[in-house]
């Protein structure tokens, strides 16, 4: 069969929906189907935004994939093609989302805990106090946080009886979504194809970033060495490691590739050379920057990760994330009713010549990379009586572009490699104004492909390389390049630096707002979540959960680690006064660019602990005032 007669399928399992696309050799999708699935929020945070819970039903994830395959193949054949020409399948998936199941029965033991879930924060706080915690990032590339899979697993071991029992029996299997899908699509316990590709495995905190093998130091630190079943780590593109579809319309078709979603987008943008980067402008932003065949551990607030691993040779990337991108536009649409359709933001922003002096720091939940300012809040600077909706719309688009520049600057400092081109995709990339603004700020071209299903294309490329549809990167050079748009910088570097200086000034001024208006935050949260909330005591943050998590033990507060007794207002005052006596030299975060090279690690931990204690004290004071 000629390569032009071969097709590859791509499973794109995301956070809110699943898709299956079928690509031809030119990288064009010829058939596709998408379904949304249930989002489970057992405890969406309520008045405690720091503990947002988010789950998926593991079996529904599998059934959504099967439905998409069935429907896309039906469309494929309606268009005159033959399903027998689909020679391989690739998978791309939401990363870090954690699934546990019984190794003997193959049945899930709990809902999957999604990457956005923050319930393990207390565990993270405790782990940071353990000996050796400061060395983890140098091994695995990731800092301790609720983001990685490790702390989600530990939470289930501590709070879900079925998981603990399987752990004690030695039958607990752990995996990310890629492992779970491959396992089930192969038929489950019978075939027992239990693997994970390195781009996903490296997000667990169990894997040595250089060797791409499980690391005993990491497994010992988390207390799971030799006690659970872990998937074998395999190449991102492999003709045999991932098995084959066991049933359905594509029964027998081999799975030949797998990439975590952000790595897949980089591959789909063909970011194969060091210095190439992609930015996906979704609800937030994820920016990956190719640093070559050696991992780079960031000193500027970024994450080190695997970009892809083809043929047993890994290529690495630096990663930065922005909390608010498309959600900033949604804020203008739904909260401020600036327009009815999100697409209208571009026209509104073009109704004025510039931002009119407005700078909008869209820190709705703090600022992510490279700043990592948790106590920032969304702030608009420069408003006058002449400010119009268009100025604020333009400032909202610019906010994402400024943060992207900050991340790229940090990436260049970490890697020592100059950025040559930024490839973009995602909803906000549809705005010509936003992409031109981005090019102006970073002073290099921004490339936007015509076909923007780059995440799914990346998984198809991984499978296509294994099946022989493409033999090397050179044959991929022209894939999805025709009809794309290139945005060249239209201002000088000096003008760009001046604009960025205004942004940095605004960032410095937006800090320190958390806790300033707690009552309003609580009211807004309850309204937006639209969930029936049960009363919470300020002295006990044990939570009642719905039937979906009736096996979960109450979450315990770390407040006992902070204050031994709460009987005395004077006692609380003494603790607070002690904290305020920390000398200025022990207060880091003075650099808005978050250059951590000169920061003392003990100081950073002390500052984080200080913020945590002050938040606890505020809650206690509020309780005392209400009590008296």
N, C-alpha and C positions, 0 to 999 in steps of 0.2 A: 504493500500500500504506500502510495506517495505521501510525503509529509503534508501536502495540501489537502489530502483526504482524511487527515487525522484531526480529531478534536480532543480537547481536554475539559473536564469539568472542574468547577471550583466551588467548594462549600465555604461560605462566608458566614460564620456563626458569630454574631455581634451581641452587644449588650441588650438591645431591645428587639432585634429581629434576626431572622436567619434567611439566607438567600442561597440559591444554587444557580450558577451561571455556566454556560457552555461556550468556550472560546475556540476560534479557528486559529490557524497559524499566523495570521496577521494581527493577532491580539484583539480581535473584535468579538464582542459577545453576540452570539446568534440566537440564543434563547436564555430565558431566566425566569425565576419565580421567587417571590419573597413572602414570608409570613411573619407576623409579630407574635410574640408569646407573652405569657403572664409575668408581670413584674410583682414580686412579693415583698411587701414592706411590713414585717411583723412588728417592728417598733421604729417608725420612720424618724425618730429623734424627738418629736414633740418640742418641749421647751428645752431639751438638751441636744443642741445641734451637733455636739461633739460625738454623739453615738448614733449615727444613722445606720440602720440595718437594711440590707438589700439582698434578696435571695432569688434563685431560680430553681424550678423543679428539674432535676437532672433528666428524668424520663421525657419531659416535655421538650427539652433541648434536642434529644435524639429524634423524637417524633416530628419535630419541626423540620429537621434535616431531611428525614425520609419523605415528608410531604413535598418539600421543595424539589427534591430529586424527581419524584413522580411527575409533578406538574411541569417542570422545565423540560423533561424528556418528552412528554406529550406534546408540548409546544414545538420542540426540536423536530419531531417526526411530522407534525402538521406542516412545518415549513419545508418538508421534502427531504429531510436527512434521515439517516439510518442510525439507530442507537448503537449498532455494532462498530461504528466509526469512532465512538468515544473510547479511547484507549487508556486513559488514566485519570485520576482524580486528585486534586490538591485540597488541602484544608487550611483555612485561616480562621483565627478565633480570638475572642476576648481573652486577654492575658490575666494571670493571677487568680482569676475566679477558681475556687477550690471545691473539688468534688471528692467525697469519700464513699467507699462501698466495701462490701464483704468480698474478700478474695475468693471464698469458696462458693458463694451463691451468685455473685455478680450483681446483687441488689444494692441500690444506694441506701446509705444509712441516715442521710439528712439532706435537706435542700442544699444546693450549691450556694456557698457564700461568695457574693459578687465582689469584684475588685474595688468597687466604690464603697463597700461596707467598712464602717469604722468602729464596730463593736469591740474590737480587740485592743483599743487604746490603753486600757489599764494594764494589759499584758505587756504591751510595748514599753510602757513606763517602768514596769518591773524589770524587764529584760535589760533595759538600758543601765540598770544598776549592777548587773552581773559582771564579774570579772571576764575580761575578754570581749565585752560588747563593742569597745572602740575599734577592734581589729576586724570586725566582720566585713565592713565595706571594702577593705583592701583585698579581701578574698573573693567576695561574690559580686562586688560592684554596686550593691544596694545598701542604703541605710536602714536601720530598724524603723519600721513604720507599719501602719495598718494596711498599707498598700500591697505588700508581698503576701504570698500564699502561706508562709511559715506561721505567722501569727494567727491567721484564720484557722489553720489546723489545730494549733494549741488551744484556741478558744473552744473548738468542738470537743477536744479531748477533756477539757475541764468542765463542760456544761451539757454535753449530750450523752446520755447514758448508753445508747446503742453504740456510739463511737468508742466510748471508754471500754465497753465490754469486748468489742472486736479487737481493740488494742491489746487488752489483757490476754485474749485467746491467741493472738498472733495472726489474726485474719484481716486486719485493717489494711485496705488498699487506698492509696492517696494518688490523686492526679489533678492536673489542670484540665481545662475543657477539651484540649486536643487529645489527651490520653483517654478521657472518658468516651469521646466520640469514636475514636479508632477502636477502642475495646468493644463497644456495643455494635458498631457497624460491621465488625468482623464476626458477630454472633455471641459475644460475651464470654462467659466462663468456659465454653467448649473450646474455642480457638485460643482464648487467653492471649491475644495480641496486646501486650501491655508496654507501650513505648511513649516517649515524648521527644519532640525535637528540641535542639539546644536553645532556640530562641524563647521557647516557653519554659523549659526546665530552668534556665538561668534567672527566671523571675520568681523562683520559689525561695531563695536564700539558702538552698541546700547544696548548691553547685559551685565548684571552684571555677572562676571565670576563665582561667588560663587552660586548665586541663579539660574542662567541660565534663568532669566526672563529679559524682557526689563526694563531698569533702568531709572527712571524719571530724575535723574541728567544728565545722558547722553543725553536723548531725548531733555531736555531743553537746554543743551549746544549747540546742533546742530539745535535747533529751529524747531523741527518737532513733538513735543509731541502733540498727539491728532489730527494731521493734515493729516496723511497718513495712508493707510492700511498696516499693517505689518503682516507677516505670524505667525501663532501660532508655538511655539517652542515645538518640540516633541522629544521623544527618538530616538536614532539612529537605533534601532531595534524594530519594532512595527507591529503587525499583522493587525491593522485596520486604523491607523492614516493617512497612505499615499494613501488610496483608491485603485483603480485598473485601469488597462489599459482599455480605453473606446472603442478602435477600433483596427482593424488589426488582424494579425494571433494569437496574444496572448490576444485577447479581453476577459476581465473578470479575467485575472490573477492578483492577488493582488501585489502591490508594498509594500514590508515589511521592507525595510532597506535603510538607506542613510548615507553617510559619505563624508566629504570633502576629496579631493584626498590624501593629505598627511596623514591624520588620517587613511584613508582606507589602505594605504600602511603599516602603523604601525600594524593595525589589521591583514592584510594579512601576515605579518611577525610574527604574534602572539606575539606581544610585550605587553603581558598582565600583566607583573610584574614590579613594580618600579625598576628602574635601567636598564631596557631594552631599546634599542634604535635602530632605523633604519635610514639608509641614502640612499636616492635615488639619484643616480649619473646620472642626465640628462644633459640638456644644462647647467644648474647650479646644485646646490645641495640643498636638503631640508632634514634637520636632525631633527627628533622628538625623544624625550627622556621622557619615562614614569616616572612621579614623584608621582603617586598615587592618592588618592581621595581628596587631598587638592591642590588648585592652588598655584603655586609658582611664585611670581612676581619677575622678574629678576633684579638684580643690575649689571649684567655683559653684557648688550647689547643683550639679547635674548627676545623672545616673549613668553608670557604665553597663552596657548590655551587648548581647550578640545580635548583629545585624542579620546574618544568615550563615549557613554552614552547608556549602555545596561540595560534595566530593571529599568530605572529611577535613576541609580546610576552612576554619571559621574566620569570618570577618566581623569586626566589632564596630560599635557605634556609641556615641554619647547621646543621651536623651534628655530633653527638657519638656516640661508640660506647663500649659497655661490654663488656669481654671475657667476663665470666661472668654469665650469668643462668640459663637452663635448665640449663646445664652444671653449675651449683652444685647443683641438685636431683639431677642425675644422679650427682654425686659422693656425695651422701648415700645414694643408692639402691645404687650399684654398689661404691663403695669402703668405705663404712661400714655397708652393708646395713641401713639404718634402716627400709626398707620395700621391698616387691616391685614396686609400681607407682608411677610418678612422681606419679600423681594423689593418692596417699595423703599427700603432703607437707602438704596443706592441713589434713587431719584431725589429723595429728601436731602441727602447729603450734598448732592450736586446743585441744590437750589441756592447754595451760598458758595462764595469763592474760596473760603477757607474756614477754619474752625472758630474764627472770631475771637481768638485768645482762650478758648475753652480747652481744658485738658481734663479728661475723664479717666480716673484710675478705677477700673472696674473690679475692685477688690471685694466682691460680694461675699466671698468666704476666705478672705486673706489673699495674699499673693503667693503664687507658686514660683517655680524656677525662673531666674536664678536668685530671686530675692528671699523667698521663704519667710515672709512676714505674716505671722498668724494673727496679729492684733490690728491689721489694717482693715478698713472698711471702704466701700465704694464712696468716692469723693469727686465732685466736679469743681474745678478751680477756674477762675477767670470769668465768671458770669457777670454781665452788666445789664443795664436796661435795654440794650440793643440785641441781646442774645435771643436767637430764634431756635426753633426745633431743628432746623438744618444744621446749625452749629453743633448741637449736642449729638445729632446723628453722625456727623463727620468725626467728632471726637471719640464716639464709641467705636467706629471702625479703626481709627488710628490707635486706640488703646491696645488692640491685639497686635498691630504692626510694631508698636514700640516694644512690647514685651518679647516679640519674636526677635527683634534686633538685640535685645539684652541677652537672650539665650544664645544667639549666634556669636555674639562677642565673647561670651563665657566659653563657648565651644572652641573658638579659635585659640583662646588663651590656654585651655586645657590640652588641646591636641597639637598646637604649633603648626596647624595646617590652615591655610587661607581658604575661605569658602569661594567656590567658583561659580556656582549656580544654585538657586533655591527652586526646587520643584514643588508644586502646590496641588492640593486637591481638597475635597470637602466643600460643604455648602457655601461658606463665606467666600471661598475662592471664586465663586461666580460673579462677585462684585469687581468690575474693572477698576473702579476707584480704589477699592481696598488693595488690590494687587499692584496698582501703580504706586500707591502710597508705600507699600512694602518695598518695592524696588528702590524708590527714592531714599528710604531710610537706611537700607542695607548696602546701597551703592553697588549692587551687582544685579544681573538680570534675574527675573522671576519667570519661570516657565510653567504654564498651565496647559495640560494636555486636553485635546478635544474630548477623548473618552476618559471619564474621571473615575471609573470603577477600578482604581489602581490597586486597592487592597485585594480584591478578588483576582485581579490579573496577576498579582505577585504569587498567589498560591498556584495559579494555573502555570506560571513560569516554572515554579519548583517541580511540579508534576511533569511539565512538558520537557524539561531537561532530562528527567529520568527516563521518559518514554522515547526520547529521540526526536520529538517534534522540533526542538532546537538543540543544536549540538554545542553551542558556546555562547558567550556574551556578545560576540561580534554579530551573530545572527539576530540578536535581539535589539541591536542598535536603533533600527528604524521602526521598531514596534511602537505603535501609538504616538508617533511623532508628527504625522501628517495632520494638518489642520489645527495644531496647537497654537497658543498665543504666547508671545514673549513680551514682557514688560521691561523696558530698559530704563535705567535711572534718568530722571529729567531735571535733577537739581544737583548742585555741587556737594562734595563731601563736607565742606564747611557749613553749608545750609543744613545738611542732614544732622551734623553734630550739634548745631544750635537748637534744632527742634528736639533732639534727644535730650539735650541738657534741660529743657523745660520739663520734659517728662520725668527725668530723674529728680528734679526739684519737687514735683508733685508727689512722687513716690515717697520722698522723705517726709512730706507734710501729711500723708494720709495714715501714718502709724499711730497706734495707741488708742484706737477707738473701741476695742472690744470691752464690754462691760459698762460703757458710758450710758447706754440706754437699754438695759436688759429687758425691761417690761415691754417696750415696743418690739424688740426682737422676738420675744416669746409669743406675742400676739400675732405677729406676721407669720411666724413658723406654723402655728396651729392652723391658721386660715389657709395657708398654701398647701399644707399636707392633706387637709380635708379628711382627717382620720378622727375617730372618736377616741379621745385621750382619757386615761384614768388619772386621778389625782396622784401627785408625787409628793412625798415628804422631802423637805430640804435636808433632813438628817439621814435619810435612807433613800438611796437611788436604786433600790431593788425594783425591777420592772415586771409588770404583768404582761404576758404575751398572748397572742391569739392562738387558735387551735393549730395553726401551721407549725408552731414551735412548742407544743405542750411537753416535749421531752427536755426542754432547756431549763437548767437551773438559773435562779436569779443572778443577774450580774452584780458583782460586789464592788463597792466603792473603795478607792484607795485613800479615803479620807482618814482612816485610822493611821496611815503612815504619816500624815501631816499633823494632826492634832489628837492628842490622847484623850482629851475631855472637852466637851462643849458646854460645860455648866457655867462658864464665866466669860462675860464680855471682856473682862480685863485680860484674861488669858489670850484671847484672840488678838487684842491690841498689842500685847507683848510680842507675839509672833510677827505681826505685821511690822512693828517698829524695828524688829531685828532684821527683817528683810530690807527695809528702806535704808539700813545702815551699810549696805553693800557699797563699797567705794566705786566711784566712776570708772576706775581702771578695771573693775570686774564686770563691766557692762558691755558685752560685745554688740555686734550688729550695727556698728557705727558706719560701715560702708554700705551704701545703698546697692552696690553691685554685688554684695554678698561674697567678696573675695575672702575665702576662709583660710588662706595660706598662713596668715599671721595670727589667727585666732587660737587661743588655748582651749583644748577640748574640755577641760574641767570647767572653765568659765562658761562655755556654751551650755553644758549640762546644768550648771547652777542657774543660768538665766532661764532655761526652760522650766526648771523646777520652781523657780520664783513665780513665773506666770501661772503655773498649775496651782500653787498654793494660794495665790491671791484670788484666783477664780473660786476656789473652795471657800475661802474666807468670806467672799461677797455673798455666796449662797447662805452661809451660816448666819451672817449678820442680818440678812433679809428675813431669815426664819425667826431670829431673836426679836426683831422689831415687830413682826406679825404676832409673835407669841405674847409679848408684853402689851 
